[in-house]
Amino acid sequence: MKPLKDSKRTLLKPHLLSVEDLSIPEIDILLNKANFYADANKQRGKIEKTLKRSTVITLFFETSTR
């Protein structure tokens, strides 16, 4: 796993309400980070350090059918 290129780069907006609000460079940042985390997930133990002091949020847009 190689370090995340431009890992200091973040989205310019503090809140993401719609992907339509993202610029092309911001989409590129998100996709690069997604690839990095996917690779880190394959190498157990490394992702814990990567996500240290981070908040992960899951949003549910539809009611559960269970």
C-alpha positions in Angstrom: 0.0 0.0 0.0 1.5 3.3 -1.0 0.7 6.6 0.9 -2.4 8.5 -0.2 -1.3 11.1 -2.8 -2.3 14.6 -1.6 -3.6 13.1 1.6 -3.8 16.6 3.1 -6.2 17.7 0.4 -9.8 17.9 1.6 -13.1 18.9 0.2 -13.6 22.7 0.1 -17.1 22.4 1.5 -17.7 21.4 5.1 -21.0 19.5 4.2 -21.8 17.3 1.3 -25.5 17.4 0.4 -25.4 16.3 -3.2 -22.8 15.0 -5.6 -23.9 17.6 -8.0 -22.3 20.2 -5.6 -18.8 18.6 -6.2 -16.3 19.9 -8.6 -14.3 17.6 -10.8 -11.1 18.0 -8.6 -13.2 17.2 -5.5 -14.6 14.0 -7.1 -11.0 13.1 -8.0 -10.0 13.5 -4.3 -12.9 11.3 -3.2 -12.1 8.6 -5.7 -8.4 8.6 -4.8 -9.3 8.3 -1.1 -11.8 5.5 -1.8 -9.1 3.6 -3.6 -6.6 4.1 -0.8 -9.1 2.9 1.9 -10.0 -0.1 -0.3 -6.3 -1.1 -0.5 -5.8 -0.5 3.2 -8.8 -2.7 4.0 -7.1 -5.6 2.1 -4.1 -5.2 4.5 -5.8 -5.6 7.9 -4.3 -3.5 10.7 -3.2 -0.6 8.6 -6.6 1.0 8.2 -7.0 1.5 12.0 -4.0 3.9 11.9 -5.3 5.6 8.8 -8.7 6.3 10.3 -7.4 7.4 13.7 -9.2 10.5 15.0 -11.7 10.3 12.1 -15.4 10.1 12.1 -17.2 7.7 9.8 -20.9 8.4 9.2 -23.4 6.2 7.4 -26.6 7.7 6.0 -29.8 5.8 5.3 -32.1 7.4 2.8 -34.8 4.8 2.7 -36.7 3.0 5.4 -35.7 -0.5 6.2 -37.8 -3.3 4.8 -36.8 -5.8 7.5 
